[in-house]
């Protein structure tokens, strides 16, 4: 770890002009152990952060840069947060750190991840919030993202950063792949139940809703107020890219292949994820057994709240926080149960979980910088 005069670790945030980047700035600026030293944003390069986010304008932070303007070799930095777009329309998806040379309209043209990481000091830890390192199998990545993985060797070193289940690995990792918001909200209640064999590893149905901020800040017709307000619709039916990520982690928990039915929906709210998951009970198991198992598994966790019997998780009760609420309900169909879980997609589903992982990686108290409770109403 690089030493600084302030005895704080020094952080770079790549993609600071997006919603997730803005939340990283907001939370890290209040973190007692972190100093933000680099902010990048391709189309906003050269501007002060206040020009993009006025609510963050009084923090005294450096102006926004293009990534290729950052002199990585001589930069004293301990952790790099990557909040850049993952594989969609980019000609080349570099993965965690994109050495971007120019932008054409809304597309990024990037070099390889290895070129950038090779220029970084070996002690630097990288926390990725894109999808580029979440899928361990590079062939699965190719199938779902439509192009070859551009950093296969680095993929072998990546740790899937669902903090509550991976602390030991995160503490030793140089490259941490933060889960997606839908997988985070879905996996937290499911993994312990599969590990305890209280539910069957097949016929798992996930019905999930997300706020509009999950689609990012780019100017898209589908995100216009008139397109989103006063209605709700499903998307990615039968083929959303978070499905293989969920399958991957549930297969590890069950110790056998698991394939879920996953359907996301866009809800008319700014932020939040609500996942309603339908499961088959193992022989002899009841919904009460599932609830008890979750209470036992998470009783010492700072950010997981297993609600009392009958209480229903709601996005409005976790908004602006790093908490996940969950509960279990018996289904009227015999042998089935319903899991409901809620998170803030921008915090526990992204920036908050990234900071939680950073805290573990650097040996800080896990709640540091994340102590704020939900904002209500």
Phi, psi and omega in degrees: 000133178290141178271141178233159180297331183270001182061027175248152171283152185253130188241142169248138177241115178264125184089043186285350182270353176275173181298316180294318177300319179296321178291324174300315178299312183300315183285317182290332179294342178255004182280128186290347184245010187231139170239125179276122185243343180219134172231131178239151175195115190298303184285343180254010182303141181092349181264152171288155181301328181299334179289337180261315181228091181304329182290348178252014189283349185254022186266353179068035183267161180293157177293163180285142180235160163285152183297323182285357173272348181279126179272084188299321185300324182257008185272132177273094184222143183254327183218138177242121173265127180252108179246047183263163179298142174267189191298103173231274183251001182293139178300322179222124176263112185282340182105228191294311182241116181260120175273084188278130182259333178195167175231143178240112188055244181254010183262146178255138174249121191233154171274188182277153178300321183302322181300320182283313183295328179298334181274351181271148173302146185297337183280351183293137174256140183244127179245110186263130178253003175272183180270004194293336182236016182281325183269117185292325182273114183292336176289323175295321177300314180301317182298318187269337182249357169079012177203162182292148174294131185267001181213058186298323180294320178293327180303326181295336182264350186288142175251129177287116194266053169276096199309314187298342183245357190223028187300315184298316180291320180298321182298335183256355190276149169261336182232115183245122179262108181286137179295161173289167183292316177297311178301319178304309184293328182279317187288326186305314177279333186283318186303311180298327182287325175288321178298326179272000180057035178272343175232159181277146185275026177217164181057040174269125184242124181245118176247113189232147179238143179229149171286165188293334180297341177297340179272000179088183187256000183293157183279100181235139180302322183295342182261001179298151182306313183293339179276336188252320187295150173061032177190173179208144180213155176276156175208167180059032186296126177072003184200032178285142187290348176279345181299311180294333176293317177296315178303315183304310185285326177290327178295323176295316182295321183274346184061032174195160182300134177231133176232121183261157166266117187232124177230117176269156178226146175265121182254150182281068176213157183289316184213158178129148172230131173235120180246125174249116189240131182254126185229156173264133180283143172291160181305126177086350182274151177235168176299326178295324177296319179297315180298316180297320180296321179291319177300314181295317184292324189251010186297334181257008181271135184287331190247004180251125180241105173274114188285162177291161184308126176093343180282134186257122176301148181215143180298327182293345180264359174236359186302128179081010183233171177263018182273154167238122172265145177208159174199168182235139180227139175290139176275153175290343175277123183302137177084007180235159175221161181240125175257135176235129180222149184220138175218169167270118186297332181276344183247278178300331178275000182200264191296319180295316178295324177298317179290322175302317178294319177299317179302317178295316184296328182258004176078020176277162171303133190297334182272356185301128181082356185235020188285342185299138177278175179299152177262120183213137001280000000 
